[in-house]
Amino acid sequence: MTKFKNVFLLAAMAVSAVAFTGCEKDGEDNDNQTNAWDGVLTATNVEGVPDGVTIDAVKAFIGGYEVGSGTYENRGFTLSLLSPLPDKLSPVTNVEKEFPGTTASPADAKGCFSFDDFYVYAYKDGNEVGRFSSDTRTLEFSIVYVDKDVKTTGSSTTDEGYHYTFNLSLKKGWNKMYAVIDFKTGKAEIEMTTTEPSGIPAKWYFEY
């Protein structure tokens, strides 16, 4: 269940820098996402926690920076995200450099985003004991923060032959984001979207 441990392990998603990178915690209507998300991530009936492993806290990280924390109990967790520090945000137009053929507007918007490096880690008495994932081979989940409403559209093909289509309608604040991955052509066709896809896995999984 490790992120992007699929066929394409995404050098293509060298998106640790794709659009918005380096976020650190601080304390107009779009087409397919009409309301801002409250930044509370909830998981129930987490699978795969081995007998003998106890968890008392969870923390979320993007690109190595902590962006939220919460508690774990009754085989689930609730995690609250915090607004990144303004000086840790990057221009959303970076996506246009990483993926020629895409546009991000408005050009003065900034955000915090690292799709292939978002994890929720589990802790016991301050020590890391594992992490949680809800990803599958054909669907990846992440989060993104923007300081104003942002629209990102267009398509791009990487040197490795992976084809990306962007359809992101981001509201100011935290947003849920998905990569819908199709292998039917023999190469990964990846749609980046803020629209919740059908068939989203209902479960979160524990992994070491």
Phi, psi and chi 1 to 4 in degrees:
 res  aa     phi    psi   chi1   chi2   chi3   chi4
   1 MET       -    9.5  -69.0  -72.1 -178.5      -
   2 THR   -67.7  141.8  -56.9      -      -      -
   3 LYS   -56.0  129.6  -93.5 -174.6 -173.7  -58.2
   4 PHE    51.9   31.9  -69.1  120.9      -      -
   5 LYS   -87.5   34.9 -134.2  179.6 -138.6 -179.9
   6 ASN   -91.1 -172.9  -60.0  -34.1      -      -
   7 VAL   -53.7  -34.4 -170.8      -      -      -
   8 PHE  -100.9    4.2   52.8   99.2      -      -
   9 LEU    13.5   19.3 -173.6   80.0      -      -
  10 LEU    36.8   68.3  -63.1 -164.9      -      -
  11 ALA   -65.1  -28.9      -      -      -      -
  12 ALA   -59.8  -30.3      -      -      -      -
  13 MET   -97.3   34.8 -154.1   71.2  156.8      -
  14 ALA   -57.5   33.7      -      -      -      -
  15 VAL   -81.2    9.1 -174.0      -      -      -
  16 SER   -55.3  -22.4  -60.5      -      -      -
  17 ALA  -117.2    6.0      -      -      -      -
  18 VAL   -48.5  -62.0   62.1      -      -      -
  19 ALA  -124.4  -50.1      -      -      -      -
  20 PHE  -133.4  123.5  -29.5  115.7      -      -
  21 THR  -131.8  168.3   55.5      -      -      -
  22 GLY    62.1   75.5      -      -      -      -
  23 CYS  -115.3  146.5   51.4      -      -      -
  24 GLU  -138.7  145.0 -168.2  168.0  -56.3      -
  25 LYS   -74.6  150.8   71.2  176.0 -177.1  178.3
  26 ASP  -127.4  169.4  177.9   52.1      -      -
  27 GLY   -57.3      -      -      -      -      -
  28 GLU       -  142.2  -39.6  145.4   73.9      -
  29 ASP   -69.8  137.1  -73.3  -13.1      -      -
  30 ASN  -102.6  169.9  -74.9  -43.0      -      -
  31 ASP   -66.3  -47.6  -66.0  -16.2      -      -
  32 ASN  -121.5   17.2   59.1    0.1      -      -
  33 GLN  -150.8  103.8 -175.1  162.3  -56.5      -
  34 THR   -91.3  -21.8   56.6      -      -      -
  35 ASN  -127.6  142.5  -62.2  -55.8      -      -
  36 ALA   -66.6  141.6      -      -      -      -
  37 TRP   -77.1  144.3  175.8   39.7      -      -
  38 ASP   -78.4   -3.4   61.9    5.7      -      -
  39 GLY    78.0   17.8      -      -      -      -
  40 VAL  -105.7  117.2  175.8      -      -      -
  41 LEU  -102.5  122.3 -173.7   60.6      -      -
  42 THR  -121.8  135.3  -58.4      -      -      -
  43 ALA  -128.6  137.1      -      -      -      -
  44 THR  -124.6  155.2   58.3      -      -      -
  45 ASN    51.3   49.1  -62.4  -42.4      -      -
  46 VAL   -60.5  133.4  172.7      -      -      -
  47 GLU  -100.8  152.5  -64.3 -174.3   -5.3      -
  48 GLY    89.6    6.0      -      -      -      -
  49 VAL   -75.5  114.8  179.4      -      -      -
  50 PRO   -65.4  153.3  -18.0   31.7      -      -
  51 ASP   -59.5  137.6  -66.5  -21.5      -      -
  52 GLY    94.1  -13.5      -      -      -      -
  53 VAL   -93.9  119.8  172.1      -      -      -
  54 THR  -112.5  144.7   55.8      -      -      -
  55 ILE  -130.7  133.0  -58.9  165.7      -      -
  56 ASP  -123.2   -5.6   57.7   21.0      -      -
  57 ALA  -156.2  155.7      -      -      -      -
  58 VAL  -133.0  150.6  -64.3      -      -      -
  59 LYS  -139.0  142.3  -64.8 -178.6 -179.3 -179.4
  60 ALA  -104.4  139.6      -      -      -      -
  61 PHE  -131.8  140.6  -69.4   83.5      -      -
  62 ILE  -122.8  120.8  -65.3 -179.7      -      -
  63 GLY    57.0   31.4      -      -      -      -
  64 GLY    90.7   -5.8      -      -      -      -
  65 TYR  -102.5  136.4  -67.6   98.9      -      -
  66 GLU   -75.7  129.4 -177.0 -176.3  -19.0      -
  67 VAL  -122.8    1.8  -66.1      -      -      -
  68 GLY   177.1  164.8      -      -      -      -
  69 SER  -150.6  166.7   60.5      -      -      -
  70 GLY  -171.5 -165.0      -      -      -      -
  71 THR  -119.4  158.0   57.0      -      -      -
  72 TYR  -121.8  128.2  177.6   91.8      -      -
  73 GLU  -162.7  153.5   57.8 -175.9   -4.8      -
  74 ASN    52.6   43.6  -60.3  -37.2      -      -
  75 ARG    61.0   32.9  -64.5  178.0   55.0 -142.6
  76 GLY  -158.5  171.5      -      -      -      -
  77 PHE  -141.7  155.0   63.7   81.0      -      -
  78 THR  -127.0  125.9  -60.4      -      -      -
  79 LEU  -129.6  129.6 -174.9  153.7      -      -
  80 SER  -106.2  129.5  -63.3      -      -      -
  81 LEU   -90.0  146.5  -60.6  168.4      -      -
  82 LEU  -111.6  152.3  -58.3  176.1      -      -
  83 SER   -67.0  132.0  -61.5      -      -      -
  84 PRO   -66.3  154.4  -16.5   30.2      -      -
  85 LEU   -63.8  137.5  -66.9  168.1      -      -
  86 PRO   -54.0  -37.1  -27.3   36.6      -      -
  87 ASP   -77.6    1.4   63.6   -7.1      -      -
  88 LYS  -103.1    3.6  -63.0  -61.9 -179.9  178.9
  89 LEU   -91.8  151.4  -57.0  179.6      -      -
  90 SER  -121.8  156.3  -60.9      -      -      -
  91 PRO   -60.0  136.2  -23.5   34.8      -      -
  92 VAL   -67.5  -20.7  -61.4      -      -      -
  93 THR   -69.8   -7.7   50.2      -      -      -
  94 ASN   -57.9  -27.9  -76.2   -2.5      -      -
  95 VAL   -62.5  -31.2   72.1      -      -      -
  96 GLU   -68.7  -29.0  -60.6  172.4    1.3      -
  97 LYS   -77.5  -39.6  -59.0  172.7 -175.5  176.7
  98 GLU   -74.4  -33.4  -64.5  -70.2  -27.5      -
  99 PHE  -129.5   82.6  -66.1   93.6      -      -
 100 PRO   -55.1  136.1  -25.8   35.9      -      -
 101 GLY   106.3   -8.3      -      -      -      -
 102 THR  -106.2  158.1   63.8      -      -      -
 103 THR  -131.9  144.9   59.5      -      -      -
 104 ALA  -129.6  128.8      -      -      -      -
 105 SER  -141.8  151.4   60.5      -      -      -
 106 PRO   -74.6  155.5   28.8  -35.5      -      -
 107 ALA   -67.8  -20.4      -      -      -      -
 108 ASP   -90.8    2.4   62.3  -16.8      -      -
 109 ALA   -75.3  152.1      -      -      -      -
 110 LYS  -130.9  158.6  -65.9 -177.1  178.2 -179.1
 111 GLY  -157.0  179.4      -      -      -      -
 112 CYS  -131.7  116.2  170.9      -      -      -
 113 PHE  -163.0  131.1  164.0   52.1      -      -
 114 SER  -151.3   88.8 -179.5      -      -      -
 115 PHE   -60.1  -40.6 -166.3   85.2      -      -
 116 ASP   -90.4   10.6   62.3  -18.1      -      -
 117 ASP  -137.6   42.7 -159.7    9.0      -      -
 118 PHE  -109.2  123.2  163.1   63.8      -      -
 119 TYR  -141.1  151.8  -68.7  104.4      -      -
 120 VAL  -112.0  116.3  177.1      -      -      -
 121 TYR  -100.2  149.5  -73.7   91.1      -      -
 122 ALA  -105.0  142.5      -      -      -      -
 123 TYR  -133.6  150.8  -66.0   83.4      -      -
 124 LYS  -134.6  120.6  173.4   60.9  178.4  174.4
 125 ASP    53.1   37.9  -62.7  -32.0      -      -
 126 GLY    83.7   -1.8      -      -      -      -
 127 ASN  -105.4  134.5  -62.1  -49.8      -      -
 128 GLU   -69.1  131.7 -178.0 -172.4  -40.2      -
 129 VAL  -122.1   -0.2  -65.4      -      -      -
 130 GLY   156.9 -166.1      -      -      -      -
 131 ARG  -150.4  168.5   67.4 -172.7 -177.7 -168.3
 132 PHE  -115.4  148.1  -58.1  100.9      -      -
 133 SER  -145.9  148.9  173.2      -      -      -
 134 SER  -121.0   13.0   64.5      -      -      -
 135 ASP   -79.8  152.8  -62.4  -24.5      -      -
 136 THR  -126.6 -179.0   68.8      -      -      -
 137 ARG   -64.7  -27.8 -175.5  171.8 -179.4  -91.9
 138 THR  -114.7    6.8   56.6      -      -      -
 139 LEU  -151.5  123.7 -176.3   64.3      -      -
 140 GLU  -118.3  144.8  -56.8  -76.8   -2.8      -
 141 PHE  -118.6  140.2  169.0   76.3      -      -
 142 SER  -152.7 -175.0 -168.8      -      -      -
 143 ILE  -132.4  156.3   56.4  176.3      -      -
 144 VAL  -146.1  141.7   56.9      -      -      -
 145 TYR  -113.9  135.7  178.7   91.1      -      -
 146 VAL  -133.0  150.5  -73.0      -      -      -
 147 ASP   -89.5   -0.3   64.7   -1.4      -      -
 148 LYS  -161.2  168.1   58.6 -179.7   62.9  178.8
 149 ASP   -58.0  135.2  -68.7    3.2      -      -
 150 VAL  -135.0  139.9  171.2      -      -      -
 151 LYS  -118.7  125.8 -177.4   76.7  172.3  178.4
 152 THR  -125.6  121.4  -57.5      -      -      -
 153 THR  -137.0  171.6   58.0      -      -      -
 154 GLY   116.4 -177.5      -      -      -      -
 155 SER  -143.1  156.6   61.5      -      -      -
 156 SER  -156.5  145.4 -176.0      -      -      -
 157 THR  -116.5  128.0  -59.3      -      -      -
 158 THR   -80.0  169.9   68.3      -      -      -
 159 ASP   -61.9  -26.9  -67.9  -19.5      -      -
 160 GLU   -80.2   -5.9  -64.4   80.0    8.6      -
 161 GLY    94.0    7.7      -      -      -      -
 162 TYR   -83.6  131.8  -54.1  120.8      -      -
 163 HIS  -105.1  124.1 -176.0 -102.7      -      -
 164 TYR  -109.8  137.7  -73.7   84.0      -      -
 165 THR  -120.9  126.7  -59.4      -      -      -
 166 PHE  -104.2  129.3  -76.5   79.2      -      -
 167 ASN  -142.9   67.6 -176.5   24.1      -      -
 168 LEU  -107.1  120.3  -59.0  177.1      -      -
 169 SER  -115.5   99.2  -69.4      -      -      -
 170 LEU  -102.7  134.9  -56.0  167.2      -      -
 171 LYS   -95.5  152.4  -58.0  -65.4  -70.4 -174.2
 172 LYS   -53.8  128.2  179.9  180.0  178.4  179.3
 173 GLY   110.6 -155.5      -      -      -      -
 174 TRP   -84.3  144.7  -74.1  105.7      -      -
 175 ASN  -135.7  147.1  -63.1  -99.7      -      -
 176 LYS   -85.1  143.3  -64.3  179.0  179.9  179.4
 177 MET  -140.8  147.1 -175.0  172.5   58.1      -
 178 TYR  -132.4  146.7  -50.9   89.2      -      -
 179 ALA  -113.5  113.0      -      -      -      -
 180 VAL   -96.0  119.3 -177.4      -      -      -
 181 ILE  -113.7  127.2  -51.5  158.1      -      -
 182 ASP  -122.1  124.6 -172.4  -17.5      -      -
 183 PHE  -104.3   10.6  -66.3   97.3      -      -
 184 LYS   -60.6  -29.7  -68.2  177.4 -178.0  175.8
 185 THR   -85.9   -3.3   63.0      -      -      -
 186 GLY    94.2  -19.0      -      -      -      -
 187 LYS  -120.1  150.7  -73.6  -75.1 -172.1  178.7
 188 ALA   -69.6  123.6      -      -      -      -
 189 GLU  -102.2  117.4  -62.4  -79.5  -20.5      -
 190 ILE  -120.5  119.6  -55.2  155.5      -      -
 191 GLU  -102.0  122.2 -179.8 -172.5    7.0      -
 192 MET   -94.3  118.8  -54.2  -64.1  -64.3      -
 193 THR  -144.1  154.2  179.9      -      -      -
 194 THR  -101.7    1.3   41.0      -      -      -
 195 THR   -85.1  125.8  -60.9      -      -      -
 196 GLU   -64.8  116.0 -173.8  170.2  -71.4      -
 197 PRO   -71.0  156.0  -14.8   30.2      -      -
 198 SER   -72.6  152.5   59.7      -      -      -
 199 GLY    80.3   17.0      -      -      -      -
 200 ILE   -60.2  134.6  -80.0 -175.6      -      -
 201 PRO   -61.7  131.4   18.4  -29.2      -      -
 202 ALA   -79.9  -10.4      -      -      -      -
 203 LYS  -108.2  150.1  -59.5  -73.6 -173.0 -178.8
 204 TRP  -106.5  149.0  -80.3   75.3      -      -
 205 TYR  -123.9  145.2  -56.8   88.9      -      -
 206 PHE   -94.0  139.0  179.4   83.9      -      -
 207 GLU  -143.9  153.3   57.7 -173.2   27.6      -
 208 TYR   -86.1      -  -74.8  103.4      -      -
